[in-house]
Amino acid sequence: MHSTPPKAEAAPRITGPLDWRRVVEWLKEDGVITPEEAQRTIARCSQGESHQHPLVRLASVAMARAEGGRPLLLEELTEYVARRSGLAYLRIDPLKVDVGRVADAMSANYAERHKVLPVQVTPQEVVVATAEPFIDDWVAEVERQSRRSVRRVMANPQDIQRYMGEFFALAKSVRAAQKSGGSASGSTFEQLVELGKTNKQLDANDQGVIRVVDWLWQYAFDQRASDIHLEPRREQGVIRFRIDGVLHPVYQMPMGVLNAMVARVKLLGRMDVVEKRRPLDGRIKTRNPRGDEVEMRLSTLPTAFGEKMVMRIFDPDNAVKDLDALGFARHDADRWEGLVRRPHGIILVTGPTGSGKTTTLYSTLKRIATEEVNVSTVEDPIEMIEPSFNQTQVQPQLDFSFTEGLRALMRQDPDIIMVGEIRDLPTAEMAVQAALTGHLVFSTLHTNDAPSAVSRLMELGVPNYLINATLLGILAQRLVRTLCAQCKQRDESARMEDLAEAVRPWKLSGGYQPYKPVGCVECRMTGFRGRMGLYELLTVSEAFKDRVTQSPSIDALRRQAVHDGMRPLRLAGALRVAEGLTTLEEVVAVTPPVEK
């Protein structure tokens, strides 16, 4: 492995700190900015001295590019100087940094003094980010101490400053927490007995633990995570974030610290800290860095190596959206609007876990929950607290089930009722009763597509005539990742025939603009950023009711639904591919095939 890239090639004379004047000269020489712009910048920056890093200072002046006149941002300036000085450029992605190992590579004081940040440690080398490409007097010392070669990369000076504080503080908190709690692993299924080790349990109120939990939440909000997983393993606990539907490993923790973190979160979520043998549910309300309230739903599960915890984050930005923002096509949005304005009946939303059913229901209810109507819900658990609804939590330990909750709601003079999920016949019967007595009932079912929901109700034991009398419509949905708007490119290799084949026998008309994922710093090099809904809406017509009465086979129901205007999930996805919002691979991965 080579050490510092030889400077003789890039810039033979330059040593010492980066000078803003030199950067401006380079930009002028390379034609990035005009001579007039260079003069303006020198005049502005010469007015006074500044302790800011030269690149931060130049970015604040907002130099206009020679082409197009767009201001040069800090990231672009850093990348440019990296190229000019012969160093590789790196945008620091905190999810890809093993904080524990990095913090061991050098002390916080040393990093602070030299304004450098280790970002990767392998058996052979330490990769160190710097914003001073011509200062390398620290390299030899780090190589000697770490017994590895040093590879320097150039990074944004603000990122280095920010993450320096975060990484070292986190590593310190974890070390402090570990020190006070030893290696206590709690009750595991497969206990590894090590004699002579301290068995002192970590306290949930330990300062180190509190700091690590605070860091975890802030970090999850920054990274747009929808779920935080704290997973116990034999040696180390693992923290993972789900971002846009995909899990990313974030950090490895000593088991003692992970157990203490779970205890801390349980404490804050008013859960039983002592009970580790049963699954528990809880909730926490906190604030994100912008000051908005964020709901978190907590769930624990006993596993072979201890207690696993999942925190589901309900960000207010994502929780309640307009129909357009959810991803409804115009055709389905109009039909859905017509359904939810009906005075009574049952409307079902179906799909697997994590397909966005709750978001769709809440967004819909929010639109129709005016001052003139009483919207009441029975949920298990209450996903998000919404002030305009009357929400009730199911409590099985008090014999208060969905059925009991619905029975009580009927005496509460409701107009619109939402039942969290129809799981059994008593709940289904109560929902039917509510619809028959003049209420609009919303609920969810776990089925793969919309027509299957009718078969599911029959399997539960609801008679055909009651389904016909109450059911208004069924919405099936999936979530699909959307392409990053910053970096997506036209896909020249994509063929219209492949798309047509995926939705056969349906025919696609209109434009075809396929794009492919590329990957940039905004989308964490995945090529995707955010998710949108794909919908399949079945509206119950008279002809459909006849089918339910005569031959309730799934194929006959599906054909009739299509005849009434239902578009299958895969077709909805194919239209999004043609618009260039997602890829065919993504759609095929989440939607069931079209029935021929």
Secondary structure, 3 states (H helix, E strand, C coil): CCCCCCHHHHCCCCCCCCCHHHHHHHHHHCCCCCHHHHHHHHHHHCCCCCCCCHHHHHHHHCCECCCCCCECCHHHHHHHHHHHHCCEECCCCHHHCCHHHHHHHCCHHHHHHHCEEEEEECCCEEEEEECCCCCCCCHHHHHHHHCCEEEEEECCHHHHHHHHHHHHHHHHHHHHHHHHHCCCCCCCCCCCCCCCCCCCCCCCCCHHHHHHHHHHHHHHHHCCCCEEEEECCCCEEEEEEEECCEEEEEEEEEHHHHHHHHHHHHHHCCCCCCCCCCCEEEEEEEECCCCCEEEEEEEEEEECCEEEEEEEEECHHHHCCCHHHHCCCHHHHHHHHHHHCCCCEEEEEECCCCCCHHHHHHHHHHHHCCCCCCEEEEECCCCCCCCCCEEEECEHHHCECHHHHHHHHHCCCCCEEEECCCCCHHHHHHHHHHHHCCCEEEEEECCCCHHHHHHHHHHHCCCHHHHHHHEEEEEEEEEEEEECCCCCEECCCCCHHHHHHHHCCCCCCCCCCCEECCCCCCCCCCCEEEEEEEEEEEECCHHHHHHHHHCCCHHHHHHHHHHCCCCCHHHHHHHHHHCCCCCHHHHHHHCCCCCC
